[in-house]
Amino acid sequence: MMEFSDEKLKLLKSSIPKEIGNRVRHFRKEKGYTQTELAQIVGKDRQYLYKIEKGKVTPNVVTIAILAMALEIPLKDLFDFDEKSTTKGS
């Protein structure tokens, strides 16, 4: 059984939201949306979308799924980052 140290869990909790935020920003720009436009599409305010993109908040899975649908990408694409990017120091 795999165990995670407190340090490893802390690192994952800080790096995964940043990676998801980076992916949201990448796909948003690829679609040509502003933060305001995407926020309106998904029913959130621009400041919240900004915080998602900066990794300052951890959106729930429903919000992540709605973002994927709005961006017209498979949900898995928002999680398409390798383990190295979530285990290195920030």
Z-matrix of the N, CA and C atoms (Angstrom, degrees):
N
C 1 1.449
C 2 1.523 1 108.92
N 3 1.326 2 115.75 1 134.20
C 4 1.456 3 121.16 2 -179.15
C 5 1.524 4 110.14 3 -79.38
N 6 1.305 5 115.78 4 137.47
C 7 1.461 6 120.67 5 176.02
C 8 1.519 7 108.97 6 -122.51
N 9 1.308 8 115.39 7 147.71
C 10 1.446 9 121.21 8 178.96
C 11 1.519 10 109.34 9 -114.56
N 12 1.308 11 115.31 10 132.25
C 13 1.456 12 119.57 11 175.53
C 14 1.528 13 108.93 12 -72.60
N 15 1.309 14 115.80 13 161.15
C 16 1.467 15 119.68 14 177.08
C 17 1.524 16 110.50 15 -58.07
N 18 1.326 17 116.43 16 -38.37
C 19 1.469 18 120.92 17 179.65
C 20 1.529 19 110.98 18 -64.23
N 21 1.329 20 116.74 19 -43.80
C 22 1.464 21 121.75 20 179.43
C 23 1.534 22 110.00 21 -63.06
N 24 1.330 23 117.54 22 -44.56
C 25 1.460 24 120.55 23 178.83
C 26 1.518 25 111.37 24 -62.07
N 27 1.317 26 116.77 25 -41.90
C 28 1.466 27 121.17 26 179.20
C 29 1.531 28 110.24 27 -62.27
N 30 1.322 29 116.08 28 -42.52
C 31 1.465 30 120.57 29 179.13
C 32 1.529 31 111.25 30 -63.90
N 33 1.335 32 116.71 31 -43.62
C 34 1.462 33 119.96 32 178.88
C 35 1.525 34 111.39 33 -63.96
N 36 1.321 35 117.11 34 -41.49
C 37 1.469 36 121.28 35 -179.13
C 38 1.530 37 112.08 36 -64.60
N 39 1.312 38 116.52 37 -26.91
C 40 1.467 39 118.46 38 178.55
C 41 1.528 40 112.09 39 -91.97
N 42 1.322 41 117.95 40 -32.42
C 43 1.468 42 119.67 41 -174.41
C 44 1.531 43 113.70 42 -85.85
N 45 1.318 44 118.71 43 -34.82
C 46 1.464 45 119.72 44 -177.65
C 47 1.528 46 111.79 45 -63.53
N 48 1.344 47 120.10 46 -46.54
C 49 1.476 48 118.41 47 176.59
C 50 1.535 49 112.74 48 -59.40
N 51 1.335 50 117.28 49 -35.71
C 52 1.470 51 119.89 50 178.07
C 53 1.521 52 110.69 51 -65.76
N 54 1.321 53 116.84 52 -41.66
C 55 1.467 54 120.31 53 179.78
C 56 1.525 55 111.07 54 -65.58
N 57 1.328 56 116.72 55 -43.03
C 58 1.464 57 119.60 56 178.07
C 59 1.527 58 109.54 57 -63.63
N 60 1.315 59 117.00 58 -43.10
C 61 1.461 60 121.11 59 177.75
C 62 1.516 61 112.18 60 -58.97
N 63 1.327 62 116.26 61 -42.30
C 64 1.471 63 120.43 62 177.34
C 65 1.520 64 110.77 63 -60.76
N 66 1.343 65 116.58 64 -40.90
C 67 1.462 66 120.76 65 -179.62
C 68 1.533 67 110.48 66 -67.63
N 69 1.344 68 117.18 67 -42.42
C 70 1.469 69 120.46 68 178.13
C 71 1.525 70 109.54 69 -59.42
N 72 1.334 71 116.73 70 -47.82
C 73 1.471 72 120.46 71 -179.58
C 74 1.533 73 110.98 72 -60.62
N 75 1.331 74 116.54 73 -44.42
C 76 1.465 75 121.33 74 179.55
C 77 1.529 76 110.99 75 -57.10
N 78 1.330 77 116.87 76 -51.95
C 79 1.459 78 120.26 77 -177.22
C 80 1.528 79 111.88 78 -70.55
N 81 1.332 80 117.67 79 -33.14
C 82 1.471 81 120.49 80 176.73
C 83 1.521 82 109.77 81 -61.50
N 84 1.321 83 116.28 82 -47.51
C 85 1.466 84 119.97 83 -179.99
C 86 1.525 85 111.36 84 -66.06
N 87 1.329 86 115.79 85 -37.16
C 88 1.462 87 120.46 86 178.01
C 89 1.534 88 110.97 87 -60.77
N 90 1.335 89 116.52 88 -36.90
C 91 1.467 90 121.59 89 178.12
C 92 1.526 91 112.12 90 -79.41
N 93 1.333 92 117.51 91 -12.79
C 94 1.456 93 120.90 92 179.56
C 95 1.518 94 113.79 93 82.82
N 96 1.338 95 116.71 94 18.69
C 97 1.463 96 120.75 95 178.60
C 98 1.518 97 111.37 96 -88.48
N 99 1.312 98 115.99 97 145.76
C 100 1.466 99 120.19 98 167.49
C 101 1.526 100 107.11 99 -83.46
N 102 1.321 101 116.00 100 167.64
C 103 1.469 102 119.12 101 175.59
C 104 1.523 103 110.11 102 -59.42
N 105 1.310 104 116.24 103 -41.44
C 106 1.462 105 120.82 104 -178.90
C 107 1.526 106 111.11 105 -62.29
N 108 1.321 107 117.02 106 -44.11
C 109 1.459 108 120.60 107 -179.79
C 110 1.527 109 111.80 108 -63.01
N 111 1.328 110 116.94 109 -46.99
C 112 1.463 111 119.88 110 -179.95
C 113 1.524 112 110.54 111 -65.57
N 114 1.310 113 117.10 112 -40.63
C 115 1.468 114 120.71 113 178.61
C 116 1.530 115 110.44 114 -59.48
N 117 1.320 116 117.40 115 -41.94
C 118 1.466 117 120.92 116 178.69
C 119 1.524 118 111.21 117 -64.33
N 120 1.320 119 116.74 118 -41.12
C 121 1.471 120 121.37 119 -179.36
C 122 1.529 121 110.66 120 -61.17
N 123 1.341 122 116.72 121 -41.51
C 124 1.467 123 120.31 122 -175.73
C 125 1.522 124 113.16 123 -93.50
N 126 1.322 125 117.55 124 -0.06
C 127 1.456 126 120.21 125 176.25
C 128 1.517 127 114.84 126 76.31
N 129 1.314 128 116.40 127 30.49
C 130 1.475 129 122.27 128 177.48
C 131 1.519 130 107.95 129 -121.41
N 132 1.333 131 116.35 130 166.82
C 133 1.462 132 116.69 131 176.10
C 134 1.527 133 110.33 132 -90.41
N 135 1.324 134 115.20 133 159.97
C 136 1.458 135 120.68 134 -175.37
C 137 1.515 136 112.06 135 -59.90
N 138 1.330 137 117.55 136 -37.72
C 139 1.465 138 119.91 137 -179.28
C 140 1.531 139 111.33 138 -62.86
N 141 1.332 140 116.91 139 -36.91
C 142 1.460 141 119.94 140 178.79
C 143 1.526 142 109.92 141 -67.35
N 144 1.326 143 117.23 142 -42.80
C 145 1.460 144 120.24 143 177.78
C 146 1.529 145 110.42 144 -62.16
N 147 1.330 146 116.72 145 -40.49
C 148 1.461 147 121.20 146 176.23
C 149 1.529 148 110.06 147 -57.57
N 150 1.329 149 116.73 148 -45.46
C 151 1.469 150 120.95 149 -179.75
C 152 1.524 151 111.74 150 -65.04
N 153 1.334 152 117.05 151 -35.69
C 154 1.470 153 119.77 152 175.47
C 155 1.523 154 109.34 153 -63.10
N 156 1.327 155 116.53 154 -49.35
C 157 1.462 156 120.60 155 -177.38
C 158 1.522 157 112.39 156 -62.81
N 159 1.312 158 117.84 157 -30.89
C 160 1.470 159 121.73 158 179.04
C 161 1.523 160 112.55 159 -87.22
N 162 1.332 161 117.60 160 -4.64
C 163 1.462 162 120.76 161 -179.49
C 164 1.514 163 112.93 162 73.91
N 165 1.322 164 117.39 163 21.22
C 166 1.460 165 121.48 164 -178.50
C 167 1.522 166 112.28 165 -85.03
N 168 1.333 167 116.88 166 -18.67
C 169 1.459 168 122.21 167 175.57
C 170 1.523 169 108.01 168 -128.88
N 171 1.312 170 115.36 169 158.47
C 172 1.458 171 121.25 170 176.35
C 173 1.519 172 107.71 171 -110.34
N 174 1.331 173 116.81 172 101.12
C 175 1.459 174 118.95 173 -179.24
C 176 1.528 175 110.90 174 -68.47
N 177 1.331 176 115.56 175 149.64
C 178 1.466 177 117.56 176 178.33
C 179 1.526 178 109.70 177 -75.82
N 180 1.306 179 115.80 178 169.92
C 181 1.464 180 120.75 179 -173.93
C 182 1.524 181 111.61 180 -64.91
N 183 1.322 182 118.54 181 -31.23
C 184 1.465 183 120.64 182 177.88
C 185 1.532 184 110.06 183 -65.84
N 186 1.320 185 116.92 184 -44.80
C 187 1.471 186 120.52 185 177.95
C 188 1.520 187 110.60 186 -62.00
N 189 1.311 188 117.27 187 -41.28
C 190 1.467 189 120.78 188 178.74
C 191 1.531 190 109.98 189 -63.51
N 192 1.327 191 116.85 190 -41.61
C 193 1.468 192 120.50 191 179.11
C 194 1.530 193 111.03 192 -64.99
N 195 1.333 194 117.45 193 -40.91
C 196 1.464 195 121.10 194 178.71
C 197 1.534 196 109.99 195 -64.27
N 198 1.328 197 116.68 196 -40.33
C 199 1.468 198 119.81 197 177.09
C 200 1.528 199 110.61 198 -61.34
N 201 1.332 200 116.92 199 -43.54
C 202 1.467 201 120.37 200 179.03
C 203 1.528 202 110.52 201 -60.92
N 204 1.331 203 116.70 202 -43.73
C 205 1.471 204 119.62 203 179.30
C 206 1.526 205 110.96 204 -63.69
N 207 1.333 206 116.63 205 -42.83
C 208 1.465 207 120.76 206 179.97
C 209 1.525 208 111.25 207 -63.96
N 210 1.320 209 116.10 208 -34.11
C 211 1.460 210 121.13 209 -179.83
C 212 1.531 211 111.84 210 -85.83
N 213 1.337 212 115.51 211 -3.49
C 214 1.461 213 122.67 212 179.66
C 215 1.528 214 111.99 213 56.86
N 216 1.329 215 114.17 214 47.96
C 217 1.462 216 121.02 215 177.10
C 218 1.529 217 108.60 216 -130.31
N 219 1.325 218 117.17 217 155.78
C 220 1.464 219 119.11 218 174.23
C 221 1.535 220 109.81 219 -64.50
N 222 1.311 221 116.18 220 143.66
C 223 1.464 222 121.09 221 -180.00
C 224 1.528 223 111.38 222 -52.74
N 225 1.317 224 116.41 223 -38.90
C 226 1.471 225 120.13 224 -177.60
C 227 1.528 226 112.58 225 -59.71
N 228 1.333 227 117.21 226 -25.73
C 229 1.465 228 119.64 227 -179.18
C 230 1.528 229 112.67 228 -65.14
N 231 1.326 230 117.51 229 -25.32
C 232 1.465 231 119.25 230 177.26
C 233 1.529 232 111.87 231 -78.09
N 234 1.331 233 115.42 232 -13.54
C 235 1.463 234 120.44 233 178.07
C 236 1.519 235 111.57 234 -110.36
N 237 1.311 236 116.66 235 13.98
C 238 1.463 237 121.59 236 -174.29
C 239 1.531 238 110.90 237 -86.58
N 240 1.311 239 114.55 238 68.44
C 241 1.458 240 120.00 239 174.12
C 242 1.516 241 106.94 240 -133.70
N 243 1.313 242 115.91 241 152.85
C 244 1.460 243 118.42 242 -175.36
C 245 1.525 244 111.64 243 -85.21
N 246 1.314 245 114.35 244 162.94
C 247 1.463 246 120.41 245 -177.33
C 248 1.524 247 111.68 246 -60.97
N 249 1.321 248 117.24 247 -32.81
C 250 1.475 249 119.82 248 -178.94
C 251 1.528 250 111.41 249 -59.34
N 252 1.328 251 116.15 250 -37.34
C 253 1.469 252 118.45 251 -177.52
C 254 1.520 253 111.51 252 -71.47
N 255 1.329 254 117.90 253 -19.04
C 256 1.466 255 120.27 254 179.21
C 257 1.513 256 112.86 255 -101.57
N 258 1.328 257 116.95 256 -0.02
C 259 1.467 258 118.64 257 -179.19
C 260 1.520 259 112.89 258 -117.95
N 261 1.318 260 117.10 259 -5.84
C 262 1.456 261 119.08 260 177.59
C 263 1.524 262 109.44 261 -83.50
N 264 1.281 263 117.11 262 157.41
C 265 1.465 264 120.90 263 178.86
C 266 1.503 265 111.58 264 -65.93
N 267 1.321 266 116.99 265 145.22
C 268 1.464 267 120.88 266 -178.92
C 269 1.491 268 111.61 267 -86.38
